[in-house]
Amino acid sequence: MERLRIFDYVNKRALVTRASARRLWEPLVEVAKKAGDEFVVDFEGVEAITPSFVDELIGLISRLRSESKLAIRRVRFENVPTRLSTGFAAIGRGRGAELAEMGPNVWSTAWGPN
């Protein structure tokens, strides 16, 4: 499965700003082109994330789905430095995605058909 390792592009242990997420646009496009309908966003090396960062990241993936017409249905977030809270789940719903905790440090982010 194709994998985007966030730390390789952002090089920060705490991801707190929307600007940090926007730096992932080009890498997301490249991974999605290779991936088909599912890929991994890997948070290895990241120690903290904020709702703003997560909102922007999910927004970028939603934008990629609509602009590129790629059949992205699911993105796994692995090595996430926090549990999936009701706040993070609400962010996903606001962007048209369903977030679920799949196990320790693993979230599934799923969308319906484009």
C-alpha positions in Angstrom: 0.0 0.0 0.0 1.3 3.5 -0.9 2.4 5.5 2.1 3.0 9.2 2.8 5.3 9.7 5.8 4.4 13.2 7.0 7.6 13.8 9.0 9.6 13.5 5.8 7.9 16.6 4.3 7.0 18.7 7.4 9.9 17.8 9.7 8.1 18.9 12.8 7.2 16.9 15.9 4.1 19.0 16.6 1.7 19.7 13.8 -0.4 22.6 14.8 -1.1 24.8 11.8 -3.1 24.6 8.6 0.0 25.8 6.8 1.9 22.7 7.9 -0.9 20.5 6.4 -0.9 22.5 3.1 2.8 21.6 2.6 1.6 18.1 2.0 -0.5 18.9 -1.1 2.1 17.8 -3.7 3.1 14.6 -1.9 -0.5 13.7 -1.4 -1.1 14.1 -5.1 1.8 11.9 -6.0 0.9 9.1 -3.5 -2.8 9.2 -4.6 -1.9 8.8 -8.2 0.0 5.6 -7.4 -2.4 4.3 -4.8 -5.7 3.6 -6.4 -8.5 3.8 -3.9 -6.6 3.5 -0.6 -3.3 4.8 0.9 -1.6 5.4 4.3 -0.8 8.7 5.9 2.0 7.8 8.4 2.5 10.1 11.4 5.7 8.3 12.6 8.0 10.8 14.2 5.1 13.2 15.0 4.3 13.7 18.7 1.2 16.0 18.6 -1.5 17.1 16.2 -4.2 19.8 16.5 -7.7 19.9 15.2 -6.6 22.7 12.8 -4.0 20.5 11.2 -6.3 17.5 10.9 -9.1 19.6 9.4 -6.8 21.0 6.8 -5.3 17.5 6.0 -8.7 16.0 5.6 -9.8 19.0 3.5 -6.8 18.5 1.2 -7.7 14.8 0.7 -11.3 15.8 0.0 -10.1 18.4 -2.5 -7.9 15.9 -4.2 -10.8 13.5 -4.5 -13.0 16.1 -6.1 -10.5 17.8 -8.3 -8.6 14.8 -9.6 -11.6 12.4 -9.9 -9.4 9.7 -8.3 -11.3 6.9 -6.7 -9.9 7.5 -3.2 -12.3 5.7 -0.8 -10.1 5.2 2.3 -7.1 6.7 3.9 -5.5 5.0 6.9 -3.8 7.3 9.4 -1.1 5.2 11.1 1.1 6.1 14.1 -1.3 8.9 15.0 -0.1 10.5 18.3 -3.5 10.7 19.9 -6.8 8.8 20.2 -9.7 9.6 17.9 -11.8 12.1 19.9 -15.3 13.1 19.2 -13.9 16.5 18.1 -11.6 14.9 15.4 -14.5 12.6 14.3 -16.7 15.7 13.9 -14.0 17.4 11.8 -14.2 14.4 9.4 -17.9 14.5 9.2 -17.7 18.2 8.4 -15.5 17.3 5.4 -17.7 14.4 4.3 -15.6 11.6 5.7 -16.2 9.1 8.4 -13.3 8.6 10.9 -13.0 5.5 13.0 -10.3 4.2 15.4 -9.1 0.9 14.1 -6.7 0.1 16.9 -3.9 1.8 18.9 -2.7 4.8 16.9 -4.6 3.8 13.7 -7.6 5.8 12.3 -9.5 4.9 9.2 -10.8 7.8 7.1 -13.5 6.8 4.6 -15.6 8.5 2.0 -18.4 7.3 -0.2 -18.3 7.4 -4.0 -17.1 10.6 -5.6 
